[in-house]
Amino acid sequence: MGFEDEITFLLDKPAGSGSVQVQTIARSEPAPGAIQITPDQAVAIASARLPGAVPYRVQMPKYGGSYVVALTFPDGRIAGERNSISIDPWNGKIISTALSAELTHRERFMAVNESIHTGTIFGTPSRVIVAMVSILLPIQAVSGLIMWFRRARIVRPN
């Protein structure tokens, strides 16, 4: 279950920030016979914008979209994965950036919440803990049913 809308509303209220405005930036139209930049070129452009960051995901410009390159810093555990750069596929210009260093208090809170749930907050140790909990959950459900059936058999009179 998620209550992001309710929580973000409460976090925005004291800060007086109100609702988040989404900025739409027009991208260029391709010239006749134009060729899109390659994914490698898009990654190189994004990497030049954030030196030291490691690209870990590239969203392709399917259906007339743009490249979106997600980058993380090796030491960034909480909001390190919140860096993304959108690149126009026709001219290679950066359309927009979303950097972890520019997160609001609300966005940082939500990033910490996500990091706790994905096991990235403390690196490998927290991922191991999350994996163990995931393995133990079905075991707990099955053992609970077994205990319930045994109790029901003992309590029932013959």
SULFEN-V844801 format. One line per field, one symbol per residue. psi: psi as a letter, one per 40 degrees, with the letter a starting at -180 (. if undefined). A space follows every 50 residues. Layout:
BEGIN
psi=???
END
This chain:
BEGIN
psi=iifdddddddddddefeaihhhhhhhiiiiiheihiiidddddddddddg heihheihhifhfeaihhhhiihdehdcedefhihhhhedeeihdiihid eeiidddddddddddddeeedfaddddddddddddddddddddddddddd dddddhi.
END
